[in-house]
Amino acid sequence: MPDTIAPPAPAPLRQVVAASPNIAIVGATGAVGIELLRCLEARGFPLGRLRLLASPRSAGRTLPFRGEELPVEALGEESFAGIDIALFSAGSGVSKRHAAAAVAAGAVVVDNSSAFRMDPDVPLVVPEVNGDTLASHRGIVANPNCVAAIATVALAPLHRAHPIRRLTAATYQAASGAGAAAMEELRESTAAYLRGEDYAPRVLPHPYAFNLFSHNAEMDPESGHNGEELKVVAETRRILDAAALPIGITCIRVPVLRAHAMALTVEFDAVVSPAEARALLAAAPGLRLVDDLAANHFPMPSEASGQDDVLVGRVRRDLGDPSGRTLALFVAGDQLLKGAALNAVQIAELLLRR
């Protein structure tokens, strides 16, 4: 099948998901798939039946869930019979090939790939930010890029109070964003470096241990930006419903296993004090304020890893803007959780309440 399939609008479409829905996880053996399982279990998601789907080479494996070992099945044309919600996390190619079959079978697809994120008929949802847009779904809901999801949780409460006029961002992105193989490459290359041994990178284009480099997404020769940067710009605008928002961004891969961090410089349409911003952030859902100047303690990937909340702090005036309309802040969030699996499960939870 070609990779240009438009998301279907079948009729009838299930608009209300069963109270105890049958769930399928596509890409169950990948890094995000494993986190999807953990999130469903940790949050006590009310399940009817759970079907684990992956490539044929993973079929026959088992994965632990609620004290049992569940079998992994090969993804195929009949995989979605009786499924209410299909959580896709196996790459855009798989989503483009199989999402239509899932929706045709009556499931609502929550897709973690980039396949449908910019389709105007597919809501791009961060529940704490724009959960109301879920009502417009036609069978597919898109899970955002990890940076966009994490950043907008912190930006949205500020943007609601004082519209953002310009955003500048620098990201420090963990190995988890490139998958389980990149995480293993970071472990192996670090061990080799400490032993004084050479290590030839296989997954990423540059040596990873004790190094950082421009995000490994494909470069756009016209703009000079890489694909990750362009995705973050487009998706952040869409999530915040700010189509013309000027955004400058540099995305960097850093030798951290999981949890992305980012420095955000935010210009508002009015003067905003750091105290007001801290109050807005402290009261917002999905955020934890970590802003201890005396102890020099601010958001860190080591503390964000494994946490549902996005950490935000280092809130201060931007000295480069004497008008007082610009603040700088630092954010850290678990890429595998709020940047992927947790956000998808939160979307599924919203579907149950519809």
Secondary structure as the mmCIF struct_conf table of DSSP 4:
data_model
#
loop_
_struct_conf.conf_type_id
_struct_conf.id
_struct_conf.beg_label_comp_id
_struct_conf.beg_label_asym_id
_struct_conf.beg_label_seq_id
_struct_conf.end_label_comp_id
_struct_conf.end_label_asym_id
_struct_conf.end_label_seq_id
TURN_TY1_P TURN_TY1_P1 ASP A 3 THR A 4
HELX_LH_PP_P HELX_LH_PP_P1 ILE A 5 PRO A 8
BEND BEND1 ALA A 11 PRO A 12
BEND BEND2 VAL A 16 VAL A 16
BEND BEND3 ALA A 19 SER A 20
STRN STRN1 ILE A 23 VAL A 26
TURN_TY1_P TURN_TY1_P2 GLY A 27 THR A 29
BEND BEND4 GLY A 30 GLY A 30
HELX_RH_AL_P HELX_RH_AL_P1 ALA A 31 ALA A 42
TURN_TY1_P TURN_TY1_P3 ARG A 43 GLY A 44
BEND BEND5 GLY A 48 GLY A 48
STRN STRN2 LEU A 50 ALA A 54
HELX_RH_3T_P HELX_RH_3T_P1 PRO A 56 SER A 58
TURN_TY1_P TURN_TY1_P4 ALA A 59 GLY A 60
STRN STRN3 THR A 62 PHE A 65
TURN_TY1_P TURN_TY1_P5 ARG A 66 GLY A 67
STRN STRN4 GLU A 68 ALA A 74
TURN_TY1_P TURN_TY1_P6 GLU A 77 GLY A 82
BEND BEND6 ASP A 84 ASP A 84
STRN STRN5 ILE A 85 PHE A 88
BEND BEND7 ALA A 90 ALA A 90
HELX_RH_AL_P HELX_RH_AL_P2 SER A 92 ALA A 104
TURN_TY1_P TURN_TY1_P7 ALA A 105 GLY A 106
HELX_LH_PP_P HELX_LH_PP_P2 ALA A 107 ALA A 107
STRN STRN6 VAL A 108 ASP A 111
BEND BEND8 SER A 113 PHE A 116
TURN_TY1_P TURN_TY1_P8 ARG A 117 MET A 118
TURN_TY1_P TURN_TY1_P9 PRO A 120 ASP A 121
BEND BEND9 VAL A 122 VAL A 122
STRN STRN7 LEU A 124 LEU A 124
HELX_RH_AL_P HELX_RH_AL_P3 PRO A 127 ASN A 130
HELX_RH_3T_P HELX_RH_3T_P2 GLY A 131 SER A 136
BEND BEND10 ARG A 138 GLY A 139
STRN STRN8 ILE A 140 ALA A 142
HELX_LH_PP_P HELX_LH_PP_P3 ASN A 143 ASN A 145
HELX_RH_AL_P HELX_RH_AL_P4 CYS A 146 ALA A 161
BEND BEND11 HIS A 162 HIS A 162
STRN STRN9 ILE A 164 GLN A 173
HELX_RH_3T_P HELX_RH_3T_P3 ALA A 175 ALA A 178
HELX_RH_AL_P HELX_RH_AL_P5 ALA A 180 ARG A 195
TURN_TY1_P TURN_TY1_P10 GLY A 196 GLY A 196
BEND BEND12 ARG A 202 HIS A 206
TURN_TY1_P TURN_TY1_P11 ALA A 209 PHE A 210
STRN STRN10 PHE A 213 SER A 214
BEND BEND13 ALA A 217 ALA A 217
HELX_LH_PP_P HELX_LH_PP_P4 GLU A 218 GLU A 218
STRN STRN11 MET A 219 MET A 219
TURN_TY1_P TURN_TY1_P12 PRO A 221 SER A 223
BEND BEND14 GLY A 224 GLY A 224
STRN STRN12 ASN A 226 ASN A 226
HELX_RH_AL_P HELX_RH_AL_P6 GLY A 227 LEU A 240
TURN_TY1_P TURN_TY1_P13 ASP A 241 ASP A 241
TURN_TY1_P TURN_TY1_P14 ALA A 243 ALA A 244
STRN STRN13 ILE A 247 ARG A 253
BEND BEND15 PRO A 255 PRO A 255
BEND BEND16 LEU A 257 ARG A 258
STRN STRN14 HIS A 260 PHE A 268
BEND BEND17 ASP A 269 ALA A 270
HELX_RH_AL_P HELX_RH_AL_P7 PRO A 274 ALA A 283
BEND BEND18 ALA A 284 ALA A 284
TURN_TY1_P TURN_TY1_P15 PRO A 285 GLY A 286
STRN STRN15 LEU A 287 LEU A 289
STRN STRN16 ASP A 292 ASP A 292
TURN_TY1_P TURN_TY1_P16 LEU A 293 ASN A 296
STRN STRN17 HIS A 297 HIS A 297
HELX_RH_AL_P HELX_RH_AL_P8 PRO A 301 ALA A 304
TURN_TY1_P TURN_TY1_P17 SER A 305 GLY A 306
BEND BEND19 ASP A 308 ASP A 309
STRN STRN18 VAL A 310 ARG A 317
TURN_TY1_P TURN_TY1_P18 LEU A 319 GLY A 320
TURN_TY1_P TURN_TY1_P19 PRO A 322 SER A 323
BEND BEND20 GLY A 324 GLY A 324
STRN STRN19 THR A 326 GLY A 333
TURN_TY1_P TURN_TY1_P20 GLN A 335 LEU A 336
HELX_RH_PI_P HELX_RH_PI_P1 LEU A 337 ALA A 341
HELX_RH_AL_P HELX_RH_AL_P9 LEU A 342 ARG A 353
#
